[in-house]
Amino acid sequence: MILKAHIEQVVLNQSRQNISKKDEIQRENIDVVHPVDGFASIITGLRRCGKSTLMQQVARRYPKKETLSLNFEDINLIGFDADDFKRLYAFINDTGCKVLFFDEIQIVDGWEVFVHQLLREGYTVFVTGSNASMLSVELGTNLTGRHISTEMFPFSYSEYLTYLKKKSSKSCFMQYLADGGMPEYLASKDKRILLSLLDDILIRDIAIRHGIRNVDPLRKLTSYLLTNIAKPYTANRLTSVADDIAVSSVLEYIAYLRDAYLIDSVGQYATNVRTTQRNPKKVYAIDSGISNAVSLSQTDDFGRLLENHVFLNLRKKHKGHIFYYQGNGECDFVVTDSHNKPSSLYQVCLELTDDNMQREIGGLREAMNQLHLSSGTIVTLSDEDHLDVPEGTIEIVKAYDRTF
C-alpha cells in the first residue's frame, strides 16, 4: 500500500525533475496527439524513444495548474497496485487537475479500469506505454472504443538533423543510418547505452511480463534477428538459433519483440492470406542503431540499413499494409490499401551499377506487371533519374531527400 501523501510527494518530485530538464526538440508527430472528449490518448513506442518528452510537450499546451503528471516507473512507486489507484484518485480530486498524464501506467494491473473511470468523469487522459499489447489485450477489455492511439518512433532523419544541429548531406545521412535515432545514444554515442536499453527491454518488457525464466534463447534469437535486418526468416529455421526451442516458442518470442517495438516484419504479398503466412518473412529493426550495436559485423552494411530506413518510413504510414514481392525477381516493398490491393512499389539499393541494374529494375518491372501498377520507385543513396519502361514509369530518388 502506498499512502496518498507519498503519492503527492512523488508527483512533486517528478514535476521538479521535468522542469529542470532542457527543452528537447519538438517531435514531428506532436500535432496528431490531441484529446477527444471521452477518449484516452495512448502513446506507445520503443522504450526511451521520446514518448515522455512528447507527452511533456503536449502538457505545455495547457495551463500548468490544470495538469498532473505521474511516471509509474519511479522507484518510489514500487509496490503500487490496483488498490492504490483509489488513493491516487483522491489526490487528483484534491488538486482539481482535469488533464492527466500517466507514463508507463500499464505496469500496474487494472490500469485500464482506472482510466475508464476518469474518462467517465470528464477527465482528459494521456497515457504512454512501451508495449503494443496495450492496444490489444488490456485496451480490448475495459477501454474498447474509448482510446485513440499514436505510435512513437526514434528520431526521423529530419529530427536527427535538428537534434544534432546539422545540415543534410550524403555523409550525414549515412551516419544517421548507422546511428539510428535514440536520443540518449545520440547525446553520447556510447553503444553501452543501446545495449543496456536492449537488456532492459528483454528483461522488463518481455521476460518478466511473460514469465520467461530462461532468457538465453530469447537473447540469441533477438541478436540474430537484429543482426540480419532486411533478410528473410522462417520460424522453423530460427529454432536452431535459439537453443532448439519449439517453433511455437519462436513465434511467441517474435511476437513479444514486435510488441516491444524492437523489430517488425513483412510477409510476401499474395491475394491469399495463408500463402502470405506460409512463406518467409523479412525482418526489420525499429532502430538501426540498436541493430548495429548488437551486430557481429565489423562493417556497416549500408544497403540493408537503407532498406531498413525505407521500411520505417513506410511503416509509420502504412502499418499492416506492407509486403515484399517474390516471383522470378524480387521487389522490396509492396504497399497495399485497406482492401489488400497494391497501391505502390518500392525497390531499394545503395546505388545502381552495371552489376545490379538488370536485377533491381527487372524485379520492379515484374512486380509492376504482375500487380497491375503503372509506376514504381527505386530508392538509392544518391542517384536520381526517370525511366520510361513498357509497364509505365520508374522514378529513381535519393533517400535523404524524400519521405515515403
Salt bridges, closest charged atoms under 4 A:
ASP23 OD1 - ARG60 NH1 3.27
ASP31 OD1 - ARG61 NH2 3.97
GLU73 OE2 - ARG47 NH1 2.92
GLU73 OE2 - ARG204 NH2 2.93
ASP84 OD1 - ARG87 NH2 2.83
ASP94 OD2 - LYS4 NZ 2.71
GLU104 OE2 - LYS51 NZ 3.99
GLU138 OE2 - ARG209 NH2 2.77
GLU151 OE1 - ARG315 NH1 2.80
GLU151 OE2 - LYS319 NZ 3.29
GLU159 OE2 - ARG27 NE 2.94
ASP179 OD2 - LYS189 NZ 3.09
GLU184 OE1 - ARG48 NE 2.86
ASP190 OD2 - ARG192 NH2 2.63
ASP199 OD1 - ARG219 NH1 2.48
ASP200 OD2 - ARG48 NH1 3.60
ASP200 OD2 - ARG204 NH1 3.12
ASP205 OD1 - ARG47 NH2 2.52
ASP243 OD1 - LYS220 NZ 2.74
ASP264 OD1 - ARG258 NH2 2.70
ASP264 OD2 - ARG315 NE 2.64
ASP301 OD2 - ARG304 NE 3.03
GLU307 OE2 - LYS282 NZ 2.90
GLU330 OE2 - LYS282 NZ 3.21
ASP332 OD1 - LYS282 NZ 3.59
GLU360 OE2 - ARG359 NH2 3.40
ASP388 OD1 - HIS386 NE2 3.20
GLU391 OE1 - ARG365 NE 2.75
GLU395 OE2 - HIS386 ND1 2.40
ASP401 OD2 - LYS398 NZ 3.36
